[in-house]
Amino acid sequence: MSFDPSHYSELTSRKTSIPGLIEFKLPVHGDNRGWFKENYQREKLVTHGLPEDFQVVQNNVSYNEKAGVTRGIHAEPWEKFISVVYGTAFAAIVDFRPTGNFGAIEVFELNPGTAIFVPRGLGNSFQTLEDNTVYTYLVNDHWSPEATYTLVNLADPDLAIDWPIPLAQAEISDKDKNHPMLNELRKQLGL
């Protein structure tokens, strides 16, 4: 897979079926040297739907050596602005909020020309589709080992996420393999 910056000439956004989850197409300017993008320009993104109260306090980067690295499904107690610096990733976002939308899923293919805003209460997961994929996310609260995280299994049959690389062939941490199923969260929330 190769990224073609000519397909990303202007900033656009798309609301998804999950309230608050927004996909952005970012302008990428390329020439014979490579490409350049404004990955996060608050004022412009706010005009395209990014919540005004999203105040970045931390930037995290995940380097993934091989295609098939799969991480998640995690919902942290903060919001995220997710993008890819290099490579391509499949992202699956799940609504864990105790609403009528509980368990709804949206999927995306992320490359340097795309980004997503993930509100608090949504679980995010991703799978790299290329070697050396660099996944980055801005958050509006600092990481803490005491924070409460909602975790659901990547292979949950109720979610039935259609992973591009089958999970049996993916690189997954033992911790992520042992997350509980969605039904356990549903019972915990009284749904």
Rosetta constraint file for C-alpha pairs under 8 A:
AtomPair CA 1 CA 88 HARMONIC 7.79 0.50
AtomPair CA 1 CA 130 HARMONIC 7.29 0.50
AtomPair CA 2 CA 87 HARMONIC 7.93 0.50
AtomPair CA 3 CA 87 HARMONIC 7.76 0.50
AtomPair CA 3 CA 111 HARMONIC 7.16 0.50
AtomPair CA 3 CA 112 HARMONIC 7.51 0.50
AtomPair CA 5 CA 9 HARMONIC 7.64 0.50
AtomPair CA 5 CA 28 HARMONIC 5.32 0.50
AtomPair CA 5 CA 29 HARMONIC 6.26 0.50
AtomPair CA 5 CA 30 HARMONIC 5.80 0.50
AtomPair CA 5 CA 35 HARMONIC 7.07 0.50
AtomPair CA 5 CA 113 HARMONIC 7.11 0.50
AtomPair CA 6 CA 28 HARMONIC 7.32 0.50
AtomPair CA 6 CA 29 HARMONIC 7.33 0.50
AtomPair CA 6 CA 30 HARMONIC 7.14 0.50
AtomPair CA 8 CA 25 HARMONIC 6.66 0.50
AtomPair CA 8 CA 26 HARMONIC 6.19 0.50
AtomPair CA 8 CA 27 HARMONIC 4.86 0.50
AtomPair CA 8 CA 28 HARMONIC 5.45 0.50
AtomPair CA 8 CA 29 HARMONIC 7.89 0.50
AtomPair CA 8 CA 113 HARMONIC 6.04 0.50
AtomPair CA 9 CA 26 HARMONIC 7.50 0.50
AtomPair CA 9 CA 27 HARMONIC 4.60 0.50
AtomPair CA 9 CA 28 HARMONIC 6.10 0.50
AtomPair CA 9 CA 29 HARMONIC 7.21 0.50
AtomPair CA 10 CA 25 HARMONIC 7.40 0.50
AtomPair CA 10 CA 26 HARMONIC 6.45 0.50
AtomPair CA 10 CA 27 HARMONIC 4.68 0.50
AtomPair CA 10 CA 28 HARMONIC 8.00 0.50
AtomPair CA 11 CA 24 HARMONIC 7.05 0.50
AtomPair CA 11 CA 25 HARMONIC 5.55 0.50
AtomPair CA 11 CA 26 HARMONIC 4.89 0.50
AtomPair CA 11 CA 27 HARMONIC 5.46 0.50
AtomPair CA 12 CA 24 HARMONIC 5.72 0.50
AtomPair CA 12 CA 25 HARMONIC 5.18 0.50
AtomPair CA 12 CA 26 HARMONIC 6.93 0.50
AtomPair CA 12 CA 48 HARMONIC 6.90 0.50
AtomPair CA 13 CA 22 HARMONIC 6.78 0.50
AtomPair CA 13 CA 23 HARMONIC 5.56 0.50
AtomPair CA 13 CA 24 HARMONIC 4.33 0.50
AtomPair CA 13 CA 25 HARMONIC 6.16 0.50
AtomPair CA 13 CA 48 HARMONIC 5.90 0.50
AtomPair CA 13 CA 49 HARMONIC 7.39 0.50
AtomPair CA 14 CA 22 HARMONIC 5.77 0.50
AtomPair CA 14 CA 23 HARMONIC 5.18 0.50
AtomPair CA 14 CA 24 HARMONIC 6.47 0.50
AtomPair CA 15 CA 19 HARMONIC 7.73 0.50
AtomPair CA 15 CA 20 HARMONIC 7.41 0.50
AtomPair CA 15 CA 21 HARMONIC 6.47 0.50
AtomPair CA 15 CA 22 HARMONIC 4.82 0.50
AtomPair CA 15 CA 23 HARMONIC 6.52 0.50
AtomPair CA 16 CA 20 HARMONIC 7.78 0.50
AtomPair CA 16 CA 21 HARMONIC 5.93 0.50
AtomPair CA 16 CA 22 HARMONIC 6.01 0.50
AtomPair CA 16 CA 23 HARMONIC 7.33 0.50
AtomPair CA 16 CA 106 HARMONIC 7.47 0.50
AtomPair CA 17 CA 21 HARMONIC 7.88 0.50
AtomPair CA 17 CA 106 HARMONIC 7.47 0.50
AtomPair CA 18 CA 95 HARMONIC 7.04 0.50
AtomPair CA 18 CA 101 HARMONIC 7.20 0.50
AtomPair CA 18 CA 104 HARMONIC 6.95 0.50
AtomPair CA 18 CA 105 HARMONIC 7.63 0.50
AtomPair CA 18 CA 106 HARMONIC 7.33 0.50
AtomPair CA 20 CA 117 HARMONIC 7.77 0.50
AtomPair CA 20 CA 118 HARMONIC 7.18 0.50
AtomPair CA 20 CA 119 HARMONIC 6.02 0.50
AtomPair CA 21 CA 116 HARMONIC 7.15 0.50
AtomPair CA 21 CA 117 HARMONIC 5.69 0.50
AtomPair CA 21 CA 118 HARMONIC 5.25 0.50
AtomPair CA 21 CA 119 HARMONIC 6.30 0.50
AtomPair CA 22 CA 49 HARMONIC 7.48 0.50
AtomPair CA 22 CA 50 HARMONIC 7.68 0.50
AtomPair CA 22 CA 116 HARMONIC 5.55 0.50
AtomPair CA 22 CA 117 HARMONIC 5.19 0.50
AtomPair CA 22 CA 118 HARMONIC 7.12 0.50
AtomPair CA 23 CA 114 HARMONIC 7.22 0.50
AtomPair CA 23 CA 115 HARMONIC 5.94 0.50
AtomPair CA 23 CA 116 HARMONIC 4.47 0.50
AtomPair CA 23 CA 117 HARMONIC 6.59 0.50
AtomPair CA 24 CA 114 HARMONIC 5.64 0.50
AtomPair CA 24 CA 115 HARMONIC 5.08 0.50
AtomPair CA 24 CA 116 HARMONIC 5.88 0.50
AtomPair CA 25 CA 113 HARMONIC 5.72 0.50
AtomPair CA 25 CA 114 HARMONIC 4.66 0.50
AtomPair CA 25 CA 115 HARMONIC 6.54 0.50
AtomPair CA 26 CA 37 HARMONIC 7.27 0.50
AtomPair CA 26 CA 38 HARMONIC 7.49 0.50
AtomPair CA 26 CA 39 HARMONIC 7.19 0.50
AtomPair CA 26 CA 112 HARMONIC 7.97 0.50
AtomPair CA 26 CA 113 HARMONIC 4.94 0.50
AtomPair CA 26 CA 114 HARMONIC 5.68 0.50
AtomPair CA 26 CA 115 HARMONIC 7.20 0.50
AtomPair CA 27 CA 37 HARMONIC 6.16 0.50
AtomPair CA 27 CA 38 HARMONIC 7.35 0.50
AtomPair CA 27 CA 113 HARMONIC 6.60 0.50
AtomPair CA 28 CA 35 HARMONIC 6.49 0.50
AtomPair CA 28 CA 36 HARMONIC 5.69 0.50
AtomPair CA 28 CA 37 HARMONIC 4.69 0.50
AtomPair CA 28 CA 38 HARMONIC 7.69 0.50
AtomPair CA 28 CA 112 HARMONIC 7.84 0.50
AtomPair CA 28 CA 113 HARMONIC 6.22 0.50
AtomPair CA 29 CA 35 HARMONIC 5.32 0.50
AtomPair CA 29 CA 36 HARMONIC 5.20 0.50
AtomPair CA 29 CA 37 HARMONIC 6.33 0.50
AtomPair CA 30 CA 34 HARMONIC 5.48 0.50
AtomPair CA 30 CA 35 HARMONIC 3.89 0.50
AtomPair CA 30 CA 36 HARMONIC 6.34 0.50
AtomPair CA 31 CA 35 HARMONIC 6.29 0.50
AtomPair CA 39 CA 83 HARMONIC 7.67 0.50
AtomPair CA 40 CA 45 HARMONIC 7.47 0.50
AtomPair CA 41 CA 45 HARMONIC 6.14 0.50
AtomPair CA 42 CA 46 HARMONIC 5.99 0.50
AtomPair CA 42 CA 50 HARMONIC 7.98 0.50
AtomPair CA 43 CA 47 HARMONIC 6.63 0.50
AtomPair CA 44 CA 48 HARMONIC 6.76 0.50
AtomPair CA 45 CA 49 HARMONIC 6.49 0.50
AtomPair CA 45 CA 50 HARMONIC 5.46 0.50
AtomPair CA 46 CA 50 HARMONIC 4.39 0.50
AtomPair CA 46 CA 51 HARMONIC 6.16 0.50
AtomPair CA 46 CA 52 HARMONIC 6.01 0.50
AtomPair CA 50 CA 54 HARMONIC 7.47 0.50
AtomPair CA 50 CA 117 HARMONIC 7.18 0.50
AtomPair CA 54 CA 79 HARMONIC 7.59 0.50
AtomPair CA 54 CA 140 HARMONIC 6.27 0.50
AtomPair CA 55 CA 139 HARMONIC 7.82 0.50
AtomPair CA 55 CA 140 HARMONIC 5.29 0.50
AtomPair CA 56 CA 138 HARMONIC 6.10 0.50
AtomPair CA 56 CA 139 HARMONIC 5.41 0.50
AtomPair CA 56 CA 140 HARMONIC 4.52 0.50
AtomPair CA 56 CA 141 HARMONIC 7.43 0.50
AtomPair CA 57 CA 138 HARMONIC 7.52 0.50
AtomPair CA 57 CA 139 HARMONIC 6.15 0.50
AtomPair CA 57 CA 140 HARMONIC 5.19 0.50
AtomPair CA 57 CA 141 HARMONIC 5.89 0.50
AtomPair CA 57 CA 142 HARMONIC 6.61 0.50
AtomPair CA 58 CA 138 HARMONIC 5.81 0.50
AtomPair CA 58 CA 139 HARMONIC 5.44 0.50
AtomPair CA 58 CA 140 HARMONIC 6.79 0.50
AtomPair CA 58 CA 141 HARMONIC 6.97 0.50
AtomPair CA 58 CA 142 HARMONIC 6.28 0.50
AtomPair CA 59 CA 136 HARMONIC 7.21 0.50
AtomPair CA 59 CA 137 HARMONIC 5.82 0.50
AtomPair CA 59 CA 138 HARMONIC 4.49 0.50
AtomPair CA 59 CA 139 HARMONIC 6.45 0.50
AtomPair CA 60 CA 136 HARMONIC 5.60 0.50
AtomPair CA 60 CA 137 HARMONIC 5.33 0.50
AtomPair CA 60 CA 138 HARMONIC 6.36 0.50
AtomPair CA 60 CA 139 HARMONIC 7.99 0.50
AtomPair CA 61 CA 134 HARMONIC 6.90 0.50
AtomPair CA 61 CA 135 HARMONIC 5.82 0.50
AtomPair CA 61 CA 136 HARMONIC 4.30 0.50
AtomPair CA 61 CA 137 HARMONIC 6.54 0.50
AtomPair CA 62 CA 134 HARMONIC 5.79 0.50
AtomPair CA 62 CA 135 HARMONIC 5.09 0.50
AtomPair CA 62 CA 136 HARMONIC 6.06 0.50
AtomPair CA 63 CA 132 HARMONIC 6.70 0.50
AtomPair CA 63 CA 133 HARMONIC 6.12 0.50
AtomPair CA 63 CA 134 HARMONIC 4.64 0.50
AtomPair CA 63 CA 135 HARMONIC 6.45 0.50
AtomPair CA 64 CA 69 HARMONIC 6.50 0.50
AtomPair CA 64 CA 128 HARMONIC 7.21 0.50
AtomPair CA 64 CA 131 HARMONIC 6.99 0.50
AtomPair CA 64 CA 132 HARMONIC 5.37 0.50
AtomPair CA 64 CA 133 HARMONIC 5.24 0.50
AtomPair CA 64 CA 134 HARMONIC 6.23 0.50
AtomPair CA 64 CA 135 HARMONIC 7.87 0.50
AtomPair CA 65 CA 69 HARMONIC 7.85 0.50
AtomPair CA 65 CA 131 HARMONIC 5.38 0.50
AtomPair CA 65 CA 132 HARMONIC 4.45 0.50
AtomPair CA 65 CA 133 HARMONIC 6.74 0.50
AtomPair CA 66 CA 128 HARMONIC 7.31 0.50
AtomPair CA 66 CA 130 HARMONIC 6.58 0.50
AtomPair CA 66 CA 131 HARMONIC 4.12 0.50
AtomPair CA 66 CA 132 HARMONIC 6.01 0.50
AtomPair CA 66 CA 133 HARMONIC 7.63 0.50
AtomPair CA 67 CA 127 HARMONIC 7.69 0.50
AtomPair CA 67 CA 128 HARMONIC 4.95 0.50
AtomPair CA 67 CA 129 HARMONIC 4.81 0.50
AtomPair CA 67 CA 130 HARMONIC 4.41 0.50
AtomPair CA 67 CA 131 HARMONIC 4.61 0.50
AtomPair CA 67 CA 132 HARMONIC 7.59 0.50
AtomPair CA 67 CA 133 HARMONIC 7.74 0.50
AtomPair CA 68 CA 127 HARMONIC 5.76 0.50
AtomPair CA 68 CA 128 HARMONIC 5.15 0.50
AtomPair CA 68 CA 129 HARMONIC 6.07 0.50
AtomPair CA 68 CA 130 HARMONIC 7.64 0.50
AtomPair CA 68 CA 165 HARMONIC 6.04 0.50
AtomPair CA 68 CA 169 HARMONIC 7.27 0.50
AtomPair CA 68 CA 170 HARMONIC 4.64 0.50
AtomPair CA 68 CA 171 HARMONIC 5.82 0.50
AtomPair CA 69 CA 127 HARMONIC 5.45 0.50
AtomPair CA 69 CA 128 HARMONIC 5.38 0.50
AtomPair CA 69 CA 170 HARMONIC 5.82 0.50
AtomPair CA 69 CA 171 HARMONIC 4.58 0.50
AtomPair CA 69 CA 172 HARMONIC 6.26 0.50
AtomPair CA 70 CA 125 HARMONIC 7.35 0.50
AtomPair CA 70 CA 126 HARMONIC 5.64 0.50
AtomPair CA 70 CA 127 HARMONIC 4.19 0.50
AtomPair CA 70 CA 128 HARMONIC 6.60 0.50
AtomPair CA 70 CA 167 HARMONIC 7.95 0.50
AtomPair CA 70 CA 170 HARMONIC 6.36 0.50
AtomPair CA 70 CA 171 HARMONIC 5.96 0.50
AtomPair CA 70 CA 172 HARMONIC 5.40 0.50
AtomPair CA 71 CA 125 HARMONIC 5.41 0.50
AtomPair CA 71 CA 126 HARMONIC 5.52 0.50
AtomPair CA 71 CA 127 HARMONIC 6.54 0.50
AtomPair CA 71 CA 172 HARMONIC 6.49 0.50
AtomPair CA 71 CA 173 HARMONIC 7.61 0.50
AtomPair CA 71 CA 176 HARMONIC 6.84 0.50
AtomPair CA 72 CA 123 HARMONIC 7.72 0.50
AtomPair CA 72 CA 124 HARMONIC 6.19 0.50
AtomPair CA 72 CA 125 HARMONIC 4.18 0.50
AtomPair CA 72 CA 126 HARMONIC 6.71 0.50
AtomPair CA 72 CA 151 HARMONIC 7.49 0.50
AtomPair CA 72 CA 152 HARMONIC 7.61 0.50
AtomPair CA 72 CA 153 HARMONIC 7.60 0.50
AtomPair CA 72 CA 154 HARMONIC 6.54 0.50
AtomPair CA 72 CA 176 HARMONIC 6.20 0.50
AtomPair CA 73 CA 123 HARMONIC 5.54 0.50
AtomPair CA 73 CA 124 HARMONIC 5.30 0.50
AtomPair CA 73 CA 125 HARMONIC 4.69 0.50
AtomPair CA 73 CA 151 HARMONIC 5.74 0.50
AtomPair CA 73 CA 152 HARMONIC 5.33 0.50
AtomPair CA 73 CA 153 HARMONIC 6.30 0.50
AtomPair CA 73 CA 154 HARMONIC 5.93 0.50
AtomPair CA 73 CA 176 HARMONIC 7.54 0.50
AtomPair CA 74 CA 123 HARMONIC 4.75 0.50
AtomPair CA 74 CA 124 HARMONIC 5.41 0.50
AtomPair CA 74 CA 125 HARMONIC 6.64 0.50
AtomPair CA 74 CA 149 HARMONIC 6.79 0.50
AtomPair CA 74 CA 150 HARMONIC 5.85 0.50
AtomPair CA 74 CA 151 HARMONIC 4.84 0.50
AtomPair CA 74 CA 152 HARMONIC 6.82 0.50
AtomPair CA 75 CA 96 HARMONIC 7.76 0.50
AtomPair CA 75 CA 120 HARMONIC 7.21 0.50
AtomPair CA 75 CA 121 HARMONIC 5.91 0.50
AtomPair CA 75 CA 122 HARMONIC 5.46 0.50
AtomPair CA 75 CA 123 HARMONIC 3.99 0.50
AtomPair CA 75 CA 124 HARMONIC 6.28 0.50
AtomPair CA 75 CA 149 HARMONIC 5.72 0.50
AtomPair CA 75 CA 150 HARMONIC 4.93 0.50
AtomPair CA 75 CA 151 HARMONIC 6.43 0.50
AtomPair CA 76 CA 120 HARMONIC 6.92 0.50
AtomPair CA 76 CA 121 HARMONIC 7.23 0.50
AtomPair CA 76 CA 123 HARMONIC 7.53 0.50
AtomPair CA 76 CA 147 HARMONIC 7.76 0.50
AtomPair CA 76 CA 148 HARMONIC 6.98 0.50
AtomPair CA 76 CA 149 HARMONIC 4.90 0.50
AtomPair CA 76 CA 150 HARMONIC 6.58 0.50
AtomPair CA 77 CA 120 HARMONIC 5.92 0.50
AtomPair CA 77 CA 121 HARMONIC 7.10 0.50
AtomPair CA 77 CA 141 HARMONIC 7.97 0.50
AtomPair CA 77 CA 147 HARMONIC 6.98 0.50
AtomPair CA 77 CA 148 HARMONIC 6.68 0.50
AtomPair CA 77 CA 149 HARMONIC 6.65 0.50
AtomPair CA 78 CA 119 HARMONIC 7.32 0.50
AtomPair CA 78 CA 120 HARMONIC 5.09 0.50
AtomPair CA 78 CA 139 HARMONIC 6.47 0.50
AtomPair CA 78 CA 140 HARMONIC 5.96 0.50
AtomPair CA 78 CA 141 HARMONIC 5.80 0.50
AtomPair CA 79 CA 117 HARMONIC 7.54 0.50
AtomPair CA 79 CA 118 HARMONIC 5.73 0.50
AtomPair CA 79 CA 119 HARMONIC 4.70 0.50
AtomPair CA 79 CA 120 HARMONIC 4.79 0.50
AtomPair CA 79 CA 139 HARMONIC 5.64 0.50
AtomPair CA 79 CA 140 HARMONIC 5.91 0.50
AtomPair CA 79 CA 141 HARMONIC 7.83 0.50
AtomPair CA 80 CA 117 HARMONIC 5.77 0.50
AtomPair CA 80 CA 118 HARMONIC 5.08 0.50
AtomPair CA 80 CA 119 HARMONIC 6.61 0.50
AtomPair CA 80 CA 120 HARMONIC 7.86 0.50
AtomPair CA 80 CA 137 HARMONIC 6.07 0.50
AtomPair CA 80 CA 138 HARMONIC 5.49 0.50
AtomPair CA 80 CA 139 HARMONIC 4.69 0.50
AtomPair CA 80 CA 140 HARMONIC 7.06 0.50
AtomPair CA 81 CA 115 HARMONIC 6.96 0.50
AtomPair CA 81 CA 116 HARMONIC 5.75 0.50
AtomPair CA 81 CA 117 HARMONIC 4.50 0.50
AtomPair CA 81 CA 118 HARMONIC 6.31 0.50
AtomPair CA 81 CA 137 HARMONIC 5.30 0.50
AtomPair CA 81 CA 138 HARMONIC 5.06 0.50
AtomPair CA 81 CA 139 HARMONIC 6.62 0.50
AtomPair CA 82 CA 115 HARMONIC 5.43 0.50
AtomPair CA 82 CA 116 HARMONIC 5.24 0.50
AtomPair CA 82 CA 117 HARMONIC 6.35 0.50
AtomPair CA 82 CA 118 HARMONIC 7.60 0.50
AtomPair CA 82 CA 135 HARMONIC 7.45 0.50
AtomPair CA 82 CA 136 HARMONIC 5.86 0.50
AtomPair CA 82 CA 137 HARMONIC 4.28 0.50
AtomPair CA 82 CA 138 HARMONIC 6.60 0.50
AtomPair CA 83 CA 110 HARMONIC 6.74 0.50
AtomPair CA 83 CA 111 HARMONIC 7.23 0.50
AtomPair CA 83 CA 112 HARMONIC 6.79 0.50
AtomPair CA 83 CA 114 HARMONIC 6.31 0.50
AtomPair CA 83 CA 115 HARMONIC 4.42 0.50
AtomPair CA 83 CA 116 HARMONIC 6.67 0.50
AtomPair CA 83 CA 135 HARMONIC 6.08 0.50
AtomPair CA 83 CA 136 HARMONIC 5.48 0.50
AtomPair CA 83 CA 137 HARMONIC 6.23 0.50
AtomPair CA 84 CA 88 HARMONIC 6.99 0.50
AtomPair CA 84 CA 89 HARMONIC 7.57 0.50
AtomPair CA 84 CA 110 HARMONIC 6.27 0.50
AtomPair CA 84 CA 111 HARMONIC 5.30 0.50
AtomPair CA 84 CA 112 HARMONIC 5.02 0.50
AtomPair CA 84 CA 113 HARMONIC 7.98 0.50
AtomPair CA 84 CA 114 HARMONIC 7.43 0.50
AtomPair CA 84 CA 115 HARMONIC 7.36 0.50
AtomPair CA 84 CA 133 HARMONIC 7.42 0.50
AtomPair CA 84 CA 134 HARMONIC 5.75 0.50
AtomPair CA 84 CA 135 HARMONIC 4.46 0.50
AtomPair CA 84 CA 136 HARMONIC 5.85 0.50
AtomPair CA 85 CA 111 HARMONIC 7.28 0.50
AtomPair CA 85 CA 112 HARMONIC 5.26 0.50
AtomPair CA 85 CA 133 HARMONIC 7.55 0.50
AtomPair CA 85 CA 134 HARMONIC 5.33 0.50
AtomPair CA 85 CA 135 HARMONIC 6.20 0.50
AtomPair CA 85 CA 136 HARMONIC 6.97 0.50
AtomPair CA 86 CA 111 HARMONIC 7.01 0.50
AtomPair CA 86 CA 112 HARMONIC 6.23 0.50
AtomPair CA 86 CA 132 HARMONIC 7.26 0.50
AtomPair CA 86 CA 133 HARMONIC 5.22 0.50
AtomPair CA 86 CA 134 HARMONIC 5.04 0.50
AtomPair CA 86 CA 135 HARMONIC 7.44 0.50
AtomPair CA 87 CA 111 HARMONIC 6.10 0.50
AtomPair CA 87 CA 112 HARMONIC 7.38 0.50
AtomPair CA 87 CA 128 HARMONIC 7.80 0.50
AtomPair CA 87 CA 129 HARMONIC 7.43 0.50
AtomPair CA 87 CA 130 HARMONIC 5.66 0.50
AtomPair CA 87 CA 131 HARMONIC 7.14 0.50
AtomPair CA 87 CA 132 HARMONIC 6.58 0.50
AtomPair CA 87 CA 133 HARMONIC 4.31 0.50
AtomPair CA 87 CA 134 HARMONIC 6.51 0.50
AtomPair CA 88 CA 109 HARMONIC 6.95 0.50
AtomPair CA 88 CA 110 HARMONIC 5.58 0.50
AtomPair CA 88 CA 111 HARMONIC 4.71 0.50
AtomPair CA 88 CA 112 HARMONIC 7.76 0.50
AtomPair CA 88 CA 128 HARMONIC 6.13 0.50
AtomPair CA 88 CA 129 HARMONIC 5.38 0.50
AtomPair CA 88 CA 130 HARMONIC 5.82 0.50
AtomPair CA 88 CA 133 HARMONIC 6.23 0.50
AtomPair CA 89 CA 109 HARMONIC 5.78 0.50
AtomPair CA 89 CA 110 HARMONIC 5.09 0.50
AtomPair CA 89 CA 111 HARMONIC 6.67 0.50
AtomPair CA 89 CA 126 HARMONIC 6.34 0.50
AtomPair CA 89 CA 127 HARMONIC 5.46 0.50
AtomPair CA 89 CA 128 HARMONIC 4.29 0.50
AtomPair CA 89 CA 129 HARMONIC 5.20 0.50
AtomPair CA 89 CA 130 HARMONIC 7.40 0.50
AtomPair CA 89 CA 133 HARMONIC 7.31 0.50
AtomPair CA 89 CA 135 HARMONIC 7.92 0.50
AtomPair CA 90 CA 107 HARMONIC 7.12 0.50
AtomPair CA 90 CA 108 HARMONIC 5.77 0.50
AtomPair CA 90 CA 109 HARMONIC 4.63 0.50
AtomPair CA 90 CA 110 HARMONIC 6.14 0.50
AtomPair CA 90 CA 126 HARMONIC 5.45 0.50
AtomPair CA 90 CA 127 HARMONIC 5.15 0.50
AtomPair CA 90 CA 128 HARMONIC 6.33 0.50
AtomPair CA 90 CA 129 HARMONIC 6.81 0.50
AtomPair CA 90 CA 163 HARMONIC 7.85 0.50
AtomPair CA 90 CA 164 HARMONIC 7.56 0.50
AtomPair CA 91 CA 107 HARMONIC 5.49 0.50
AtomPair CA 91 CA 108 HARMONIC 5.10 0.50
AtomPair CA 91 CA 109 HARMONIC 6.24 0.50
AtomPair CA 91 CA 110 HARMONIC 6.94 0.50
AtomPair CA 91 CA 124 HARMONIC 7.20 0.50
AtomPair CA 91 CA 125 HARMONIC 5.72 0.50
AtomPair CA 91 CA 126 HARMONIC 4.23 0.50
AtomPair CA 91 CA 127 HARMONIC 6.49 0.50
AtomPair CA 92 CA 105 HARMONIC 6.72 0.50
AtomPair CA 92 CA 106 HARMONIC 5.89 0.50
AtomPair CA 92 CA 107 HARMONIC 4.46 0.50
AtomPair CA 92 CA 108 HARMONIC 6.62 0.50
AtomPair CA 92 CA 124 HARMONIC 6.10 0.50
AtomPair CA 92 CA 125 HARMONIC 5.34 0.50
AtomPair CA 92 CA 126 HARMONIC 6.08 0.50
AtomPair CA 92 CA 161 HARMONIC 7.49 0.50
AtomPair CA 93 CA 105 HARMONIC 5.58 0.50
AtomPair CA 93 CA 106 HARMONIC 5.33 0.50
AtomPair CA 93 CA 107 HARMONIC 6.26 0.50
AtomPair CA 93 CA 122 HARMONIC 6.55 0.50
AtomPair CA 93 CA 123 HARMONIC 5.57 0.50
AtomPair CA 93 CA 124 HARMONIC 4.60 0.50
AtomPair CA 93 CA 125 HARMONIC 6.36 0.50
AtomPair CA 94 CA 102 HARMONIC 7.99 0.50
AtomPair CA 94 CA 103 HARMONIC 5.87 0.50
AtomPair CA 94 CA 104 HARMONIC 5.64 0.50
AtomPair CA 94 CA 105 HARMONIC 4.57 0.50
AtomPair CA 94 CA 106 HARMONIC 6.72 0.50
AtomPair CA 94 CA 122 HARMONIC 5.51 0.50
AtomPair CA 94 CA 123 HARMONIC 4.95 0.50
AtomPair CA 94 CA 124 HARMONIC 6.49 0.50
AtomPair CA 95 CA 101 HARMONIC 6.60 0.50
AtomPair CA 95 CA 102 HARMONIC 5.29 0.50
AtomPair CA 95 CA 103 HARMONIC 5.23 0.50
AtomPair CA 95 CA 104 HARMONIC 5.36 0.50
AtomPair CA 95 CA 105 HARMONIC 6.60 0.50
AtomPair CA 95 CA 121 HARMONIC 6.62 0.50
AtomPair CA 95 CA 122 HARMONIC 4.55 0.50
AtomPair CA 95 CA 123 HARMONIC 6.29 0.50
AtomPair CA 96 CA 102 HARMONIC 5.36 0.50
AtomPair CA 96 CA 103 HARMONIC 6.06 0.50
AtomPair CA 96 CA 121 HARMONIC 5.58 0.50
AtomPair CA 96 CA 122 HARMONIC 5.38 0.50
AtomPair CA 96 CA 123 HARMONIC 6.48 0.50
AtomPair CA 97 CA 101 HARMONIC 7.49 0.50
AtomPair CA 97 CA 102 HARMONIC 5.75 0.50
AtomPair CA 97 CA 121 HARMONIC 5.27 0.50
AtomPair CA 97 CA 122 HARMONIC 6.84 0.50
AtomPair CA 98 CA 102 HARMONIC 5.84 0.50
AtomPair CA 98 CA 189 HARMONIC 6.73 0.50
AtomPair CA 98 CA 191 HARMONIC 7.21 0.50
AtomPair CA 103 CA 159 HARMONIC 7.08 0.50
AtomPair CA 103 CA 182 HARMONIC 7.87 0.50
AtomPair CA 105 CA 159 HARMONIC 7.64 0.50
AtomPair CA 110 CA 114 HARMONIC 5.48 0.50
AtomPair CA 110 CA 115 HARMONIC 6.71 0.50
AtomPair CA 111 CA 115 HARMONIC 7.93 0.50
AtomPair CA 118 CA 122 HARMONIC 6.58 0.50
AtomPair CA 118 CA 124 HARMONIC 7.85 0.50
AtomPair CA 123 CA 150 HARMONIC 7.39 0.50
AtomPair CA 123 CA 151 HARMONIC 7.54 0.50
AtomPair CA 125 CA 154 HARMONIC 7.92 0.50
AtomPair CA 127 CA 163 HARMONIC 7.65 0.50
AtomPair CA 127 CA 165 HARMONIC 7.91 0.50
AtomPair CA 128 CA 133 HARMONIC 6.32 0.50
AtomPair CA 129 CA 133 HARMONIC 7.79 0.50
AtomPair CA 129 CA 164 HARMONIC 7.89 0.50
AtomPair CA 129 CA 165 HARMONIC 7.87 0.50
AtomPair CA 143 CA 147 HARMONIC 7.65 0.50
AtomPair CA 151 CA 179 HARMONIC 5.87 0.50
AtomPair CA 151 CA 180 HARMONIC 6.80 0.50
AtomPair CA 152 CA 156 HARMONIC 7.43 0.50
AtomPair CA 152 CA 179 HARMONIC 5.19 0.50
AtomPair CA 152 CA 180 HARMONIC 5.21 0.50
AtomPair CA 152 CA 181 HARMONIC 5.42 0.50
AtomPair CA 152 CA 182 HARMONIC 5.83 0.50
AtomPair CA 152 CA 185 HARMONIC 7.82 0.50
AtomPair CA 153 CA 176 HARMONIC 6.78 0.50
AtomPair CA 153 CA 177 HARMONIC 6.49 0.50
AtomPair CA 153 CA 178 HARMONIC 6.77 0.50
AtomPair CA 153 CA 179 HARMONIC 4.60 0.50
AtomPair CA 153 CA 180 HARMONIC 5.49 0.50
AtomPair CA 153 CA 181 HARMONIC 5.37 0.50
AtomPair CA 153 CA 182 HARMONIC 7.35 0.50
AtomPair CA 154 CA 161 HARMONIC 7.76 0.50
AtomPair CA 154 CA 176 HARMONIC 7.36 0.50
AtomPair CA 154 CA 177 HARMONIC 7.13 0.50
AtomPair CA 154 CA 179 HARMONIC 7.83 0.50
AtomPair CA 155 CA 159 HARMONIC 7.81 0.50
AtomPair CA 155 CA 160 HARMONIC 7.02 0.50
AtomPair CA 155 CA 161 HARMONIC 7.40 0.50
AtomPair CA 155 CA 167 HARMONIC 7.39 0.50
AtomPair CA 156 CA 160 HARMONIC 6.21 0.50
AtomPair CA 156 CA 161 HARMONIC 7.88 0.50
AtomPair CA 156 CA 181 HARMONIC 5.65 0.50
AtomPair CA 156 CA 182 HARMONIC 6.71 0.50
AtomPair CA 158 CA 182 HARMONIC 7.07 0.50
AtomPair CA 159 CA 182 HARMONIC 7.76 0.50
AtomPair CA 163 CA 167 HARMONIC 7.01 0.50
AtomPair CA 165 CA 169 HARMONIC 6.65 0.50
AtomPair CA 165 CA 170 HARMONIC 6.44 0.50
AtomPair CA 166 CA 170 HARMONIC 6.37 0.50
AtomPair CA 167 CA 171 HARMONIC 7.80 0.50
AtomPair CA 167 CA 172 HARMONIC 7.98 0.50
AtomPair CA 172 CA 176 HARMONIC 6.51 0.50
AtomPair CA 172 CA 177 HARMONIC 6.62 0.50
AtomPair CA 173 CA 177 HARMONIC 6.32 0.50
AtomPair CA 174 CA 178 HARMONIC 6.36 0.50
AtomPair CA 175 CA 179 HARMONIC 6.78 0.50
AtomPair CA 180 CA 184 HARMONIC 6.52 0.50
AtomPair CA 180 CA 185 HARMONIC 7.81 0.50
AtomPair CA 181 CA 185 HARMONIC 7.14 0.50
AtomPair CA 182 CA 186 HARMONIC 6.18 0.50
AtomPair CA 183 CA 187 HARMONIC 6.20 0.50
AtomPair CA 184 CA 188 HARMONIC 6.15 0.50
AtomPair CA 185 CA 189 HARMONIC 6.15 0.50
AtomPair CA 186 CA 190 HARMONIC 6.18 0.50
AtomPair CA 186 CA 191 HARMONIC 5.22 0.50
AtomPair CA 187 CA 191 HARMONIC 6.02 0.50
